[in-house]
Amino acid sequence: MSTRIEHDFIGEMNISNDLYYGVQTSRAMHNFHMTGRKLQNYPFFIQAFAQVKKAAALANKEVGVLKPEIADAIASACDKIIAGEFIEQFPVDMIQGGAGTSTNMNVNEVIANIALEILHHEKGEYKFVHPNDHVNLSQSTNDAYPSSIKVAAYGKLTELLQAMEELQSSLLKKSKEFEHVLKMGRTELEDAVPTTLGNTFKAFACYIESSIKQITLARESMTFLNMGATAIGTGINCHPDYKNVFEKKLQEITNINFKAAENFIAATQDTADFVYVSGTIKAAAVRLSKIANDLRLMNSGPRCGLGEINLPKMQPGSSIMPGKVNPVIAEVVGEACYEVIGNDTSITLCAERAEFELNAFEPGIAYALFNSICLLENAMKTLSDKAIKDLTANPKACHDAIMNSISIVTAFNPYIGYEKSSSIAKEALQTGKSIKEICLERKYLSEEEIDNILNPETMLTPHMGVK
């Protein structure tokens, strides 16, 4: 296979002519073997980068620092990448030293070589379209890389929010379906007071709604970019009008209101926006894990557990116990949520390592943030599609648990007081008698009064008895 010779200031390297990346990408491939996860495994990040590079080329063209034919070729090359072509040409590891320079140069080299072919030149003929002089014009890794992370994150957060809305809708449907199914509420894994299965699922839906609001608000922080900051925020080697034109071009390309950060020096070194976003994702993961685990416990059994609900049977649960079915969907969702929680710690530590005018640990932030968003989106979809939609209730098991519970004596407190109620509970535990039976024996209340107290409408709504 034919090769071409490329060089950087370290030296020369033979590059296969079928490759669109060049010498700096090749060095990064040799240097960084951290995750086994390459840039090409995150096509949405590559496409976001191409959107940023296209906006930069068109802005440079408009302010008069880049020849129209070169700018147009770069823009056309970016369009091909945005459309999903050439994804395999991005082989650098997601975690890398150098604050993302290897990723930026991988993008620059691929775009340059695609543009060269568009202009009927050979790959590597950089005197016509150069990765640095043309594709990276008016830019630095230090503004192009974090800006591309934000563009990508905004898009993926939008997809996550859609998955969350679908799960919320599924939960609300179940809350309506189960609104009359009485069940025992529990605190600290002990019997508490009655509720309904509908209330349980409505509360779950409220968790998700709250996280939707928080993530939507946090997503807005991803719209403030530092493009035009170049190396440290001073805008060196950048046309004075470039940042404003870039802003307009990127908005046209993405249909999203991306805008310039208020202070480029601050924006180039401060990565706390990613911590903010990650925090809301972590909070959503904590809530989702709680939902998944509650489903797992309510499903326990089928005969020796709670058995209040039936999760869909997805696969055999044991290689030795015939007929056993495990709550695998609830379990895998919990595992995904734990990964998200761990990623938040990585993002926090990487953000904390900003030193002076730059954070060199942004690749670690990008890797953990993208993984968290993708994991949580998949977890939301999985729980909705494979657990919630076909979940059924066991009304009899729920009702029997209430009637056999000692804790329903709590409903008697407003009528006979805490001390008498406590005494009834103690005798019930010692003798196995029912709460109603003991109350009638002691002549605290009539049967009609007891039946009224144990009526679902009475037990499930605020009220006070008259002592």
C-alpha positions, 0 to 999 in steps of 0.5 A, a space after each residue: 500500500 502506498 504511503 506519504 511522508 508527513 512531518 511535525 517538529 519532532 520528525 517525519 513519519 510514513 502514513 498510509 495513503 488510505 488514512 485521512 489522519 496524519 502524523 499527530 494523530 499517529 503519535 497520539 495512537 502510539 502514546 495513549 492506550 488508556 480506555 480502549 474507547 476511541 473517539 470513533 466510539 463517540 460519533 456525536 462528539 466527532 459530529 459536534 467537533 465538525 460543526 464547530 470547525 465548520 462554523 469557524 471556517 465560515 466565520 474566518 471566510 466572512 471576516 476575510 482571513 481565509 480564502 473562500 475556496 479553502 473555507 468552502 472546502 473545509 465546510 464541505 468536509 465538515 458536512 461529510 463528517 456531520 453526515 456520519 462519514 469518515 467516523 473510522 478515521 478518529 482512532 485516538 483514545 478518549 483519555 489523553 494528555 495534552 488537554 485534548 490536543 490529540 483529539 483536536 489535531 485528529 479532527 484537523 487532519 481528517 478535515 484537511 485531507 477530506 478538503 484536499 480531495 474535494 479540491 482535487 489534491 492528494 492527501 498530505 498536500 498541506 500547502 493547499 489546505 493545512 490542518 493548523 494554518 487553515 482548519 485550526 485558523 483563529 482557534 486553539 485546542 483550548 477553545 475548540 475542544 471544550 466548545 465541542 464537548 459542550 455542543 456534543 453534551 447539549 445534544 446528548 442531554 436533549 436525547 437523555 431528556 427525551 428518554 426521561 420524559 418517556 419513563 415519566 409517561 410510563 410511570 404516570 400511566 401505571 399510577 393511574 392504572 394502580 390508583 385503587 390498589 391498596 398496599 402497605 407503605 414501609 419506612 426503614 423496611 418496616 410496616 408503616 401505614 397504607 398507601 396505594 400502588 398508584 401513589 407509589 408510581 406517581 411519586 416515582 414519576 415526580 422524581 423523574 419530573 424533578 430531574 428533568 427540570 434540573 437537567 434542562 436548567 443545567 443544559 443551558 450552561 452548555 450553551 456558553 462557549 469560549 470560541 475566540 479565546 484561542 490559547 488562554 482567553 486573550 484571543 491572540 491570532 484571532 480576528 476581532 470580529 471572529 467570535 461574533 461571526 462564529 456565534 452566528 454561524 454555529 447557531 445557523 448550523 445547529 439551530 441552538 442558541 450557542 453564545 460567547 461566554 462573558 469572560 473568555 479567560 475565565 471560561 478557558 480555565 473554569 470547567 465547573 459547568 461540567 460539574 454542574 451538569 454532572 451533578 444533576 445527572 448524578 441526582 437523576 441516577 440516584 433517583 432512578 436507582 431508588 426506583 429500580 431497587 423499590 421495584 426489585 423489592 416489591 417484586 420479590 418472591 414470588 411466594 416468599 417475598 412481598 410479591 406486590 408487583 410482577 416485573 416482566 419475565 425477561 430470562 431464566 434466572 438460574 443455571 441450577 434452580 429451575 423456574 427461577 426468574 430474577 429482576 435483571 432489568 432493575 439490577 442492570 439499571 442500578 449498576 448503570 446508576 452506580 457507574 454514573 455516580 462514580 463518573 461524577 467523582 471523576 469529573 469533579 476531580 478533573 475539574 478541580 485540577 485546573 491550574 492557572 489559565 487552563 484545565 489540562 484534564 478536560 479529556 477525562 471530563 469529556 470521557 466521564 460525562 459522555 459515558 454518564 449521559 449515554 448510560 443514564 439514557 440507556 438506563 431510562 429507556 431500559 427501565 421504561 421499555 423492559 420493566 414499567 410498560 408491562 408491569 402488573 400488580 398483585 392486588 390481593 397480596 397488597 391487600 392481605 399485607 395491609 390487613 395482616 399488619 400491626 402498623 394499621 393501628 396507627 390509624 386509631 391514634 386520632 380516636 383512642 390515643 397513642 397509648 391505647 393504640 400501642 397497647 393494642 399493637 403489643 397484644 397483637 404481636 404477642 397473641 397473633 390476634 387482629 387489631 380489630 379483634 382486640 379493639 372490639 374486645 376492649 370495647 374501645 370502638 364499635 365495629 362500625 367505627 373500626 370499619 370506618 377508620 380502616 376505610 381506604 379513604 380515611 387511611 389515605 387522606 389527612 383527617 383528625 378524630 375527636 377524642 
